[in-house]
Amino acid sequence: MGTIKVADGTEIFFKDWGPKGAQPIVFHHGWPLSADDWDAQMLYFLAQGYRVIAHDRRGHGRSTQTDTGNDMDTYVADVIALTDHLDLRNAVHIGHSTGGGEAARYVARAKPGRVAKAILVGAVPPIMVQSAKNPGGTPMSVFDGFRTALAANRAQFYLDVASGPFYGFNRPGAKIYPGTIQNWWRQGMIGGAKAHYDCIEAFSETDFTKDLQAIDVPTLVLHGDDDQIVPIADSAQLAIKLLRKGQLKVYPGFPHGMLTVHADVLNPDMLAFIKA
């Protein structure tokens, strides 16, 4: 574990586990979480002999609680600084939710030889917000509601998200894991309120269409068809049409947070894709 200082002085926290000569897997977390949200994947792939790296996005987790630069281009610039610092080559980049957008933009812009494959899980691309060009998107009023709730009572808002739609715990008969709810809340609350507020615009209004079109490595798109946070019809099902080398796998009934509550299913599927 360590930190790097990027161009504007922001410190980015990261974990780097495993043999330095092994193929690296880089994980990009969702909003408003941290590298810790990848525990189930980092331990799994570490045991498979990979080098695993995850960072806390600026304003999130243990990185600097920035009041500026909380936008997708700056997030990706931070990732470029990290991958250059670690000199990562032939890496697999795996992004969840907001991190899926970050990963897509990074992979689209990466230097030759840096990236071997990409995996987008419950990811926000191509674009979330509803508009004339994206009539099936999520209305701006929803994201305005996120901002209002965050500003009014961030702690309660994060508890409500984690205990409800994020993991599908609001569905009848759902098996609820209190520790998972508490861990989501813990990760959210150690980040900065201003950065999290700004990031709502970054994940909802950034258009990743050109990024998806530019990606030239095999890309696996994984999505649950009961994702209440990033609905599949306006994300994965559109993204796959834009990818030149894309594969789509849909999980019936799985929620947005399926990487945690269904890690036993997703981890082997991702491993098979990486090894193929």
C-alpha positions as CSV (number, residue, x, y, z in Angstrom):
1,M,0.0,0.0,0.0
2,G,1.2,3.5,-0.7
3,T,0.3,6.9,-2.1
4,I,1.4,8.9,-5.1
5,K,1.2,12.7,-5.5
6,V,-0.3,13.8,-8.9
7,A,0.2,17.0,-10.8
8,D,-2.1,19.2,-8.7
9,G,-0.8,17.9,-5.4
10,T,-3.6,15.4,-4.7
11,E,-2.4,12.3,-3.0
12,I,-3.9,9.1,-4.4
13,F,-4.0,6.0,-2.1
14,F,-3.4,2.6,-3.7
15,K,-2.9,-1.1,-2.8
16,D,-0.5,-3.1,-4.8
17,W,-0.4,-6.8,-3.8
18,G,1.3,-9.9,-5.3
19,P,4.3,-10.7,-7.5
20,K,5.5,-7.7,-9.4
21,G,6.3,-9.8,-12.4
22,A,2.8,-11.2,-12.6
23,Q,0.1,-9.9,-15.0
24,P,-1.5,-6.9,-13.2
25,I,-5.2,-6.5,-12.7
26,V,-6.3,-2.9,-11.9
27,F,-9.6,-2.3,-10.2
28,H,-11.7,0.9,-10.5
29,H,-14.3,1.3,-7.7
30,G,-17.8,2.8,-7.8
31,W,-19.2,5.9,-6.1
32,P,-18.9,6.8,-3.2
33,L,-16.7,3.9,-2.2
34,S,-13.0,3.0,-2.1
35,A,-10.5,0.3,-3.1
36,D,-11.9,-1.8,-0.2
37,D,-15.0,-2.5,-2.2
38,W,-12.8,-4.9,-4.2
39,D,-11.7,-7.1,-1.3
40,A,-13.5,-10.2,-2.6
41,Q,-11.9,-9.8,-6.0
42,M,-8.4,-8.8,-4.9
43,L,-8.0,-11.8,-2.6
44,Y,-9.4,-14.1,-5.2
45,F,-7.1,-13.0,-8.0
46,L,-4.1,-12.7,-5.7
47,A,-4.6,-16.4,-4.9
48,Q,-4.7,-17.1,-8.6
49,G,-1.2,-15.7,-9.0
50,Y,-2.0,-12.2,-10.3
51,R,-0.7,-8.8,-9.2
52,V,-3.7,-6.8,-8.0
53,I,-3.9,-3.0,-7.7
54,A,-6.7,-0.8,-6.5
55,H,-6.7,2.9,-5.8
56,D,-9.1,5.3,-3.9
57,R,-10.3,7.8,-6.4
58,R,-9.6,11.4,-5.5
59,G,-12.0,12.6,-2.9
60,H,-12.8,9.0,-2.0
61,G,-11.5,6.7,0.7
62,R,-8.0,7.6,1.9
63,S,-7.0,9.8,-1.0
64,T,-7.1,13.6,-0.6
65,Q,-10.6,15.1,0.0
66,T,-10.4,17.3,-3.1
67,D,-12.7,20.2,-3.8
68,T,-11.6,20.5,-7.4
69,G,-10.8,18.0,-10.2
70,N,-13.8,15.8,-9.4
71,D,-14.5,15.0,-13.0
72,M,-13.9,12.0,-15.3
73,D,-11.0,13.4,-17.2
74,T,-9.1,14.2,-14.0
75,Y,-10.0,10.8,-12.5
76,V,-8.5,9.2,-15.6
77,A,-5.4,11.5,-15.5
78,D,-4.9,10.2,-11.9
79,V,-5.1,6.6,-13.2
80,I,-2.6,7.4,-15.9
81,A,-0.2,8.8,-13.3
82,L,-0.6,5.7,-11.1
83,T,-0.1,3.2,-14.0
84,D,2.9,5.1,-15.2
85,H,4.3,5.2,-11.7
86,L,3.9,1.4,-11.3
87,D,4.9,0.9,-15.0
88,L,1.9,-1.5,-15.5
89,R,1.9,-3.3,-18.8
90,N,-0.4,-5.9,-20.3
91,A,-2.9,-5.1,-17.5
92,V,-6.5,-6.1,-17.2
93,H,-8.7,-3.2,-16.1
94,I,-11.9,-4.0,-14.2
95,G,-14.4,-1.2,-13.4
96,H,-17.6,-1.2,-11.5
97,S,-20.3,1.4,-11.8
98,T,-18.6,4.8,-11.9
99,G,-15.4,2.9,-12.0
100,G,-16.6,1.3,-15.2
101,G,-16.7,4.7,-16.9
102,E,-13.3,5.5,-15.5
103,A,-11.9,2.2,-16.7
104,A,-13.4,2.7,-20.2
105,R,-12.0,6.1,-20.6
106,Y,-8.6,5.0,-19.4
107,V,-8.5,2.0,-21.7
108,A,-9.5,4.1,-24.6
109,R,-6.6,6.5,-24.0
110,A,-4.0,4.1,-22.7
111,K,-0.5,3.9,-24.3
112,P,0.1,0.9,-26.5
113,G,1.0,-2.2,-24.5
114,R,-0.5,-0.9,-21.2
115,V,-3.8,-2.8,-21.5
116,A,-4.6,-6.4,-22.4
117,K,-8.3,-6.6,-21.6
118,A,-11.1,-4.8,-19.9
119,I,-14.1,-5.8,-17.8
120,L,-17.1,-3.4,-17.1
121,V,-19.4,-4.5,-14.3
122,G,-22.7,-2.8,-13.7
123,A,-21.0,0.1,-15.5
124,V,-22.4,3.6,-16.2
125,P,-21.4,3.9,-19.9
126,P,-22.5,5.0,-22.4
127,I,-24.3,7.8,-20.5
128,M,-26.8,7.7,-17.6
129,V,-28.8,10.9,-17.7
130,Q,-31.9,11.2,-19.8
131,S,-31.9,13.6,-22.8
132,A,-33.3,14.1,-26.3
133,K,-30.4,11.9,-27.5
134,N,-30.8,9.4,-24.7
135,P,-34.6,9.2,-24.1
136,G,-34.3,5.9,-22.1
137,G,-31.9,7.4,-19.5
138,T,-32.5,8.2,-15.9
139,P,-34.2,11.6,-15.4
140,M,-32.1,14.5,-14.1
141,S,-34.5,14.8,-11.2
142,V,-33.2,11.5,-9.8
143,F,-29.6,12.8,-9.7
144,D,-30.8,16.1,-8.3
145,G,-32.5,14.0,-5.6
146,F,-29.1,12.3,-4.9
147,R,-27.5,15.7,-4.4
148,T,-30.2,17.0,-2.2
149,A,-30.1,13.9,0.0
150,L,-26.3,14.0,0.2
151,A,-26.2,17.6,1.2
152,A,-29.0,17.3,3.8
153,N,-27.9,14.1,5.6
154,R,-25.1,12.2,3.9
155,A,-24.9,9.6,6.6
156,Q,-28.6,8.6,6.4
157,F,-28.6,8.8,2.6
158,Y,-25.7,6.3,2.4
159,L,-27.3,4.0,4.8
160,D,-30.5,4.0,2.8
161,V,-28.7,3.2,-0.5
162,A,-26.7,0.4,1.0
163,S,-29.6,-1.2,2.8
164,G,-31.9,-0.9,-0.1
165,P,-31.4,-0.8,-3.9
166,F,-27.6,-1.1,-4.2
167,Y,-27.5,-4.8,-3.2
168,G,-31.2,-5.5,-3.9
169,F,-31.9,-5.8,-0.2
170,N,-35.2,-4.1,-0.8
171,R,-36.4,-7.0,-2.8
172,P,-38.9,-9.5,-1.2
173,G,-37.1,-12.5,0.2
174,A,-33.6,-11.0,-0.3
175,K,-30.9,-12.4,2.0
176,I,-29.6,-9.3,3.9
177,Y,-26.0,-9.0,5.1
178,P,-25.8,-6.3,7.8
179,G,-22.0,-6.3,7.7
180,T,-22.1,-5.5,3.9
181,I,-24.4,-2.5,4.6
182,Q,-22.1,-1.3,7.3
183,N,-19.0,-1.7,5.2
184,W,-20.6,0.3,2.3
185,W,-21.5,3.1,4.8
186,R,-18.0,3.0,6.3
187,Q,-16.4,3.4,2.9
188,G,-18.7,6.2,1.9
189,M,-18.3,8.2,5.0
190,I,-14.5,8.3,5.0
191,G,-14.6,10.1,1.6
192,G,-15.2,13.8,1.1
193,A,-18.7,15.2,0.9
194,K,-17.7,17.8,-1.8
195,A,-16.0,15.3,-4.0
196,H,-18.9,12.9,-3.7
197,Y,-21.4,15.6,-4.5
198,D,-19.4,16.6,-7.6
199,C,-19.0,13.0,-8.7
200,I,-22.7,12.6,-9.1
201,E,-22.4,14.8,-12.2
202,A,-19.3,13.0,-13.3
203,F,-21.0,9.5,-13.3
204,S,-24.4,10.6,-14.6
205,E,-23.6,13.2,-17.3
206,T,-20.3,12.0,-18.8
207,D,-20.8,10.6,-22.3
208,F,-18.5,7.6,-22.8
209,T,-19.8,6.8,-26.3
210,K,-16.5,7.7,-28.1
211,D,-14.5,5.9,-25.4
212,L,-16.4,2.7,-26.0
213,Q,-15.9,3.0,-29.7
214,A,-12.2,3.6,-29.3
215,I,-11.5,0.6,-27.2
216,D,-9.5,-2.0,-29.2
217,V,-9.0,-4.8,-26.6
218,P,-11.4,-7.6,-25.7
219,T,-13.9,-6.2,-23.3
220,L,-16.4,-8.2,-21.1
221,V,-19.5,-6.5,-20.0
222,L,-21.3,-7.9,-17.0
223,H,-24.6,-6.7,-15.7
224,G,-27.5,-7.8,-13.5
225,D,-30.9,-7.5,-15.0
226,D,-32.3,-6.3,-11.6
227,D,-29.8,-3.5,-11.3
228,Q,-31.7,-0.6,-9.7
229,I,-28.8,1.8,-9.7
230,V,-27.6,1.5,-13.3
231,P,-30.5,0.0,-15.3
232,I,-29.3,-2.5,-17.8
233,A,-31.4,-1.3,-20.8
234,D,-29.7,2.1,-20.8
235,S,-26.2,0.9,-20.0
236,A,-24.8,-2.6,-20.9
237,Q,-27.3,-3.2,-23.6
238,L,-26.2,0.0,-25.4
239,A,-22.6,-0.3,-24.5
240,I,-22.2,-3.7,-26.1
241,K,-23.3,-2.2,-29.5
242,L,-20.5,0.3,-29.4
243,L,-17.6,-2.0,-28.5
244,R,-15.6,-3.5,-31.3
245,K,-14.5,-6.6,-29.3
246,G,-17.2,-6.8,-26.7
247,Q,-18.9,-9.7,-24.9
248,L,-22.1,-9.3,-22.8
249,K,-23.1,-11.6,-20.0
250,V,-26.4,-10.8,-18.1
251,Y,-27.1,-12.2,-14.7
252,P,-30.9,-12.8,-14.1
253,G,-32.1,-11.2,-10.8
254,F,-28.6,-9.9,-9.8
255,P,-28.4,-6.4,-8.3
256,H,-25.9,-3.5,-8.8
257,G,-23.7,-4.7,-6.0
258,M,-23.4,-8.2,-7.3
259,L,-19.6,-8.2,-7.1
260,T,-20.0,-8.4,-3.4
261,V,-23.1,-10.5,-2.8
262,H,-22.4,-12.8,-5.8
263,A,-18.6,-12.8,-5.9
264,D,-18.7,-16.7,-6.0
265,V,-20.4,-16.4,-9.4
266,L,-18.7,-13.4,-10.9
267,N,-15.1,-14.1,-9.9
268,P,-14.7,-17.4,-11.9
269,D,-16.5,-15.8,-14.9
270,M,-14.0,-12.9,-14.9
271,L,-11.1,-15.3,-14.5
272,A,-12.2,-17.4,-17.4
273,F,-12.3,-14.3,-19.6
274,I,-8.9,-13.1,-18.5
275,K,-7.4,-16.5,-19.2
276,A,-9.1,-17.0,-22.6
